[in-house]
Amino acid sequence: MTKVSLPQKGGCACGALRYELSAAPLMIYNCHCANCQKITGSAFTVSATVPEAALKFVKGTPARIEWNADSGNKRFGWLCGACGSRIA
């Protein structure tokens, strides 16, 4: 098992939104839902689940998006309002 160095840093494609993760992912998975297929233009997207308190935006403010999951449940995520990169 690989040890994760913390904090992990990342951001959107244009650099307007930056974040830090202070905890390792709880899980990493491939999502095949219709929304993830639409966002990526692929059969799936690779996602990671992290504790909400471990995600801190250090530059910029994310835009919140909402959608109905394939199950009908309401879901939400964050993206960069400037370039549209999905963050969470």
Long-range contacts (C-beta under 8 A, 24 or more apart in sequence): 11-59, 11-80, 11-87, 12-60, 12-79, 12-80, 12-82, 12-83, 12-85, 12-87, 13-80, 13-83, 13-85, 14-80, 14-82, 14-83, 14-85, 16-59, 16-60, 16-80, 16-81, 16-82, 16-83, 17-57, 17-59, 17-60, 17-61, 17-62, 17-80, 17-81, 17-82, 17-85, 17-87, 18-57, 18-58, 18-59, 18-60, 19-55, 19-56, 19-57, 19-58, 19-87, 20-55, 20-56, 20-58, 21-50, 21-54, 21-55, 22-54, 22-56, 23-50, 23-51, 23-53, 23-54, 24-50, 25-49, 25-50, 26-50, 26-51, 33-69, 33-70, 34-70, 35-67, 35-69, 35-70, 35-75, 39-86, 45-86, 55-88, 62-87, 62-88
